[in-house]
Amino acid sequence: MALELSYKHNFEFCLADSIGNSGLASAKFEKLMECATESINKLADKSYSDTQSLFGLVRTCEDLETLETIAEQYCEFFDHVIVLGTGGSSLGGQALTALAPIPRPKEVAARPTLHFMANIDPDSFERLFQKIEAERTGFLVISKSGSTAETMAQFIYCMDVFRKHLGQDKFANHFTSITEPGHRPLREMSETHGITVIDHHPAIGGRYSALSATGMLPAMIAGLDGEALRSGAASLVDSITNSGSARDVAPAVGAVLAVGLAQYNGITASVLMPYLDRLEIFGKWYRQLWAESLGKDGKGTTPIDALGTVDQHSQLQLYLDGPKDKFFTLIISEMIQKGGLLPKDLINLPELAYLAGRSVGDLMAAEQQATIETLVAHNCPTRVLEIRHLDEYTLGALMMHFMLETIIAADLMDVNPFNQPAVEEGKVLVRKMMNERNVT
């Protein structure tokens, strides 16, 4: 049984029946759909143990009360909140907080500005510290393992700077850490200095953790509705558990398209192109999720994040006239008559007459449709996710859609979507180099 979702999933223009040989042939599509049905049945009957904690997480709100208390304290005492973390410890929170409400109503006017420091460029920290007051600045330190080199370096550096400004007895009140239970350097250092520690769910990997404390606490500080985010995600989990056919499950169809186009058509890149500025970081979140989960054993496809209409002026030429090796996903929404009007009296040039009396949203709507039609005309496999409006429920649904699509694609490719063995090699080498370097 197909469930009503907060978005429409149109994949007609990925199939050979619509766009010719560059699309996935019907017989191959149906064969992979049978495999995807096996995948969703395994998810539904709990054969995938790694996903059950994720499914359970989005179906509960028990932990949100504690997070809300911390969020309220941060809003009361701080004007700036600096989030230390990298990869999945940062991108999920960034993707969520991009939806933060405009600070006009009184109830959100006092919310602090969030700064996500995902890199370790010393210049970035120096510039940031010049813009903030230590007394009105708080920190969230996020590392699942509790030993991420970049995050630990950030943490130690910021602790040192702030204890000098605030004093040994006060600086700890400006920090909260999120890490797994057990013997973890971040946990032990935090507890030594009296810093509050929140448990990172041990069974949920960093790139799948956006709807846990790692993403939800920044989101709630920013004024988002945590229950709505999780409810939207749960709607996608329900589509898995309440359906016996992959055809009724949008993420399963998406996985089949991505895997089938790669396996049979040589489509080795996947472009995600939302037409909403608030989903720009979502594209970067997706890029890590897809790349780190599937790029193993010589398998996987390369994710590319783009933004409409911006990348119509930078990448679309390549998409249309370059190698036919890309699968396109556009996220669009209803834009007609939205935004400010372009008054006729300011438009007295014939070549701009098409703008007169139109809204900015009218132009965006035309841009969305024109890109879709142009990609299809060039026989580029193109699917469209159309949302009614972007709110917490819809964003939670989109996040879970792409998490499930990634997990199902991994099953079809026969790779583990939850590890990252090649990345670990680089981490070991970094520690070796640091140990060998002389300290002056």
Secondary structure, DSSP 8 states (H G I E B T S, - for coil): -----SEEEE-GGGBHHHHGGGSB-HHHHHHHHHHHHHHHHHHHTT--HHHHHHHHHHT--TTHHHHHHHHHHHHHH-SEEEEE--THHHHHHHHHHTT---S-SHHHHT--EEEEE-S--HHHHHHHHTTS-GGGEEEEEE-SSS--HHHHHHHHHHHHHHHHHH-TTTGGGGEEEEE-SSS-HHHHHHHHTT-EEEE--TTS-GGG-TTSHHHHHHHHHTT--HHHHHHHHHHHHHHHHT-S-GGG-HHHHHHHHHHHHHHHH---EEEEEESSGGGHHHHHHHHHHHHHHH--TT---EEEE--TTGGGGTTHHHHHHS-S-EEEEEEEE--TT-S-B--GGG---GGGGGGTT-BHHHHHHHHHHHHHHHHHHTT--EEEEEES---HHHHHHHHHHHHHHHHHHHHHHT--TT--HHHHHHHHHHHHHHHHS---
